[in-house]
């Protein structure tokens, strides 16, 4: 056989082998694509998740601020109760009979039994 005939025969054999290999190893590589509807659902889900997370954090912060305000108000109330109780004790001390009698003497008042009226509870 001539050189040209051998080359043609080899080419035919190679083509025949390639075609048989293709037939035997035909693997369909299908790429899993995401449809437009699925993309919309994914974006919607992620946005709802993000909005929910922001809402939870903002509510937690609001509760935290309110709790701090309540604690401050309770501290003010406690301080005012202490002041009130101190003032009440002071009123009790200043309204004793002996103190009033001394103050009256300083002002030049005298006790006249005929001019005193008693009231019964």
C-alpha positions in Angstrom: 0.0 0.0 0.0 1.0 3.4 -0.7 1.6 6.1 1.8 -1.5 8.0 0.8 -3.7 5.0 1.2 -2.3 4.2 4.6 -2.9 7.7 5.8 -6.5 7.5 4.6 -7.0 4.2 6.3 -5.5 5.5 9.6 -7.7 8.6 9.4 -10.8 6.4 8.9 -9.9 4.2 11.7 -9.3 7.2 14.0 -12.6 8.7 13.0 -14.3 5.3 13.6 -12.7 5.0 17.0 -13.6 8.5 18.0 -17.2 8.0 16.9 -17.5 4.7 18.8 -15.9 6.3 21.9 -18.3 9.2 21.7 -21.2 6.8 21.5 -20.0 4.8 24.4 -19.0 7.7 26.7 -21.9 10.0 26.0 -22.5 11.6 29.3 -25.1 14.4 29.4 -23.8 17.1 31.5 -26.8 19.1 32.5 -26.2 22.1 34.5 -28.7 22.7 37.3 -29.9 26.2 36.6 -32.0 28.3 38.9 -35.1 29.6 37.4 -36.4 33.1 37.7 -39.2 32.1 40.0 -36.7 30.4 42.3 -34.5 33.5 42.3 -37.4 35.7 43.3 -38.4 33.3 46.1 -34.8 33.2 47.4 -34.5 37.0 47.3 -37.9 37.3 49.0 -36.9 34.8 51.7 -33.6 36.5 52.4 -35.2 40.0 52.5 -37.9 38.8 54.9 -35.2 37.1 57.1 -33.2 40.4 57.1 -36.2 42.5 57.9 -37.2 40.1 60.7 -33.7 40.2 62.2 -33.6 44.0 62.1 -37.0 44.1 63.8 -36.0 41.8 66.6 -32.8 43.8 67.2 -34.7 47.1 67.3 -37.3 45.7 69.6 -34.6 44.4 71.9 -32.9 47.8 72.0 -36.2 49.5 72.7 -36.8 47.1 75.6 -33.3 47.8 76.9 -33.8 51.5 76.8 -37.2 51.2 78.5 -35.6 49.1 81.2 -33.0 51.7 81.9 -35.6 54.4 82.1 -37.6 52.3 84.6 -34.5 51.7 86.7 -33.8 55.5 86.8 -37.4 56.3 87.7 -37.4 53.7 90.5 -34.1 55.2 91.8 -35.7 58.7 91.8 -38.8 57.4 93.6 -36.6 55.7 96.2 -34.7 58.9 96.8 -37.9 60.9 97.1 -39.3 58.4 99.6 -36.2 58.9 101.7 -36.6 62.6 101.6 -40.3 62.4 102.5 -39.6 60.1 105.4 -36.8 62.4 106.6 -39.2 65.4 106.4 -41.9 63.4 108.2 -39.5 62.7 111.1 -38.6 66.3 111.1 -42.2 67.4 111.3 -42.7 64.9 114.2 -39.7 66.4 116.1 -40.8 70.0 115.5 -44.4 69.4 116.5 -43.7 68.2 120.0 -45.6 69.9 122.8 -42.5 71.0 124.6 -41.0 72.6 121.5 -44.2 74.5 120.8 -44.4 75.7 124.4 -40.8 76.9 124.3 -41.4 78.8 121.0 -44.6 80.4 122.5 -42.6 81.6 125.6 -40.0 83.1 123.3 -42.7 85.0 121.5 -44.1 86.3 124.9 -47.2 84.2 125.0 -48.6 82.9 128.3 -51.0 80.1 129.1 -54.3 81.2 130.4 -56.4 78.2 131.5 -59.7 80.1 131.1 -58.9 80.8 127.5 -58.0 77.2 126.5 -60.7 75.0 124.9 -60.1 71.3 124.6 -61.5 69.3 121.7 -62.0 65.6 122.0 -61.5 63.3 119.1 
